[in-house]
Amino acid sequence: MSVPDLQRYYSDWPILFAHDIKLVGVINTSPDSYFGTSYAPDVETALATARKHIQEGAHYIEVGGLSGGSSARRVSEQEEMDRSLPVVEALMAEFPQVTLTIDTFRSAIADAALTAGAQAINDVTAMTFDPAMVEVAKRHDAQVFLMHLEGPGGHAGRKLNRPFFNDVVEEIKQFFVERLDDLTAQGMDKNNIVIDVGLGAGKRPAHDYQLLARLSEFSELGVEQMSACSRKQFVEAVSAVPPSERLGGSIVGSLWSVLAGCRYLRVHEVRPYAQMLDVWNGIMSRSVQN
């Protein structure tokens, strides 16, 4: 290819193809995390992980001190606070421009993190565990991520051997209809709410695949969605591998989620998902031009 041809090729290529997908890079301060490489046992490790996430394209950094895994051990509110808050404070000191999410279902921890500079809450109980969470979110005008969790709260362990749904999609849609009605009646801004169907959270892989296949139906609820496919067990159901070997399936589920209307992807490593979005956008931009 001649020099003029190369210049024309690169000037025509969309180096940055605009999209509005937000990547949420996870930092776990709990040793019970089901994906061990996301575990940050101390503040310096958490800072190093955050730097990597941000350099690779994360829009949000999420800090959580209590694993949502089915066999996670019970920890006190103080222990969760001791794990999470120093990391939040250090991250806000170094990265004040980054949107930081606190992953907790305890209002005192959410309040402390938001006071320290966090801007969002990821509550795996959809604000059903701690009623005071609603007032905390309203007072800070925080964005909230609400996840559907089948079974008792993760604080006590919630291993369910036989989760049952008549129609998993319709039942979870109805759950969110009721939560949205309740929260907006309490004065929460619906524009601040993002829902997460809770893949693997008290669900069998068959339920997860049903949810993924019909994920676009949740757009009817009028709020944005987050998808958390990263390293989940539904991948193992069709490919018998541990979490460390589930990246390929996680990426497929995440791309499908984006095509179904999700605007947030919660991930344990950022670069593969940013690359996925960039390649997809590159292909689609050429397809449109052709």
N, C-alpha and C positions, 0 to 999 in steps of 0.2 A: 504494500500500500504506500503510495507516495505521500510526501509531507502535506500537500494541500488536501489529499483525501483524509489523512489522519485528523487534520484541523477541523474539517467539515464533520467528521464522525464524532469527535468529542464535543464540538459546539452543539451538535444536535442531540447528544445524549443527556438525559435529565440527571445530573449529578445528585441533586436532592429532589426527590419526588415527594411532594407534600402529602402527609397523612397525619391523622390525629390519634394514632394509637399510642397509649401511654404504657411504658414498661415499668413495672414495679419490682425493684430488686430487693430480695429478701435478705435480712441478716437475723439469724436466730441466736439468741443468747441462752437458749436452753440446751443442755446436753442431750435431751430426749428427742431432738429433731430426727425425723425419719431419714433425712438426707444430710449426712454428717458433715459434708464439706461446706455447708452453709453456716455451720456453728462457729460463733465467735466467742471464745471463752474469756476474753478480756477486751478492754476499750481499744487498745492498739490494734488488735486483730480486726475488730469491728471497723475501725477507721480505714484500715488497709482494704478491707472488703468493700467499703463504701466508695473509696477512690476508684477501685476497679470497676464497680458497677457504673459509676458516673462516667468514667472514661469510655466505657463500652456503650453508653447510650441510655442509661436509666433516667427516667423522668421523676420517679419517686424512689425513696429508700424507705423500706419498712423494717421496723425493729420490733421483735417479739421476744418476751422472756418466758413464755409458757408454750410448750409444744401442743399442737392440736392433734398429734398422733393418737391412735386409738388406745395405746398402752402407756401414754405419758403419765408420769407420777404426779400426785398432788403436790403443789407447793403453796406456801402461804403468800398472802398479799405482799408482805414485806420482802420475802425472797424474790418475788417477781419484780418488785420495785427496785431492789438492789441490783438485779440483773439488767434491767432496761434503762432506768433513768440516767445513770452515768454515761451510757452510750448515746442516748438522745442528746444530752448536754454537750458532749464532745463533738458529735456530728453537727449540731447547730453552730458551734463555735467555728468549726472549720469550713462548713458548707452552708452558710446562711441562705444561699440562693436556691437550695434544693428543697423540694416538698417532701417532708418527712411524715410517715404514717406510724402510729403506735398500734401494734397488734395486741389488743387486750379486751377482756369483757368486764374489767373492773374499773369503775368510775374514778376512783382515787388515782389510779395509775394513769388513766387517760388525762385527767385534770393536770397532774404533775407534768406529763410529757407535753401537753398543749401549752402550758404555762412556760415551759422551757423552749418553745419555738416550733414544736410539731404542729402540723396543720390538718391532719386527718386521723381518723380512728378506723381500724379494721376490727369489727366485733363479730367473732364467729358465732355468737348466739343471736345476732341481729337485734341486739339491745333488749333481749328478753331476760337475761340473767340478773342484771343490775339495773333496776328502774331509774337510778340516779344518773345513768349514762346519758339519758336524753337531755337533761338540764345542762350537763357538762358540755355536750356537743353544741347546744344552742348558745350558751354563754360565750363560747369561743368561736362561734360561727364556723365550726369545723365541717369538713367533708367527712361523710361516714360511708364505710363499706359494710354492707349487711350480708352475712352469709347464712345460708340455710344449713342447720346442723340437726340431724336426726338423732335423738337419744339424749341422755343426760350430758351436762356440761363437761367439757374437756378437763376442767379442774379436778374432777373426780375419776377420770378415766371413763371411757364410753365404748368399750368393745362390744359391738352388737353382732351376735352370730347369725341372727335371722331378721335383718331389717325388712320390713314389708310395706309395699305400697300397692294400692289398686291401680293407680295411674300416677307414676312418679312425677310426670310433667305437670299434670293438672293440679295435683296436691301441692306441689311446691309453688306453682303460680298462685294458688289460692292463699298459701301462707304469706307470700309477698304482698298480695292485694290487701290482706288484713293488716300486715305490718305497716305498709305505706299509709293506709287510712288512719291507723292509730297514731303514727308518728306525726303526720301532717296535722291531725286534730290537736296534737300537743304543741303545735307551733313550729315544727321543723320545716325548713325550706326543702321542698322536693328536689330542687335543683342540686342540693348538696348530697343527695343519696345515690349510691351505686349499689347494685345487688350482685350477689355471687351465689350461684345455685349450689355450691358446696360439693363439688365432685369428690367422691370418696369419703365424705363426712357423714358416716352412718348410712352409707349406701354401698350396695354391691356393684361390681363392674358392669353388670347388665343395666343397672339403673343409670350409671354414668353414661353409658353409650346411648341410652334413650334420651337422656338430657342433652347430650351433645348433638344428637341427630335433630332435635327439635328446639335447639337453643334460640333460634330466631323468633320463636313464639313469645319469648319473654320481653321482646321489644314492645309488645302491646301494653306493657305496664307503664310506659312513658318515662322510664329512668334508664340511665346508662348501666352497662353490665361489666363486671370483671370476670375473667376466666382464669382459673388456677389449675392448669393441666400438669404443671411441672413435676415430673418424677412420680406421678400418681399410680395407684395400683391397677387402674383399668388397663394400663399398658401391659402389665405383667399377665393379665388375663388372656391376652392373645400372643404374648411373647414372654416366656418364662424367664425373666431376668430381674435382678435386684434393682433398687432405685438408681444405683450408679450407672446402669446400662439402659436407662429408659429415655434418654434425651431425644432420640429420633421420634418415638411415639408421642412424646410431649410436644414436640414442634408441630407435628401433624395436627394434634388436637388443638393447639393454639392457633394455627393458621385457619383451621375450620371455624374456630370461635370468632376470629376477626371477620371472616366472610359472613358469619351469622349475625354480626352486628355488635360484638363486644368491642369496647374501646379501651379496656385495661387488661393487661396480661401480667399476672403475678408469677415471677420466675425466680429460680435459684441462681441462675447465671444469665447474664444479659446478652453477651455478644451473639450467641447462636440465634436468639430471637430477633435482635436488631438486624442481623444479616438476613434472616428469613424475610422480614418485612421489606428490606431494601431490594432483595432479589425479586420478590413478588411485584413490588412497585415498578421495578425496571422492566419486567416482562409485560406488565399491564400497560405501562406507558407506551411501549413500542407497539403493542397490540392496538391501542387507541389510534396511534399515528398511522398505522397501516390500514 
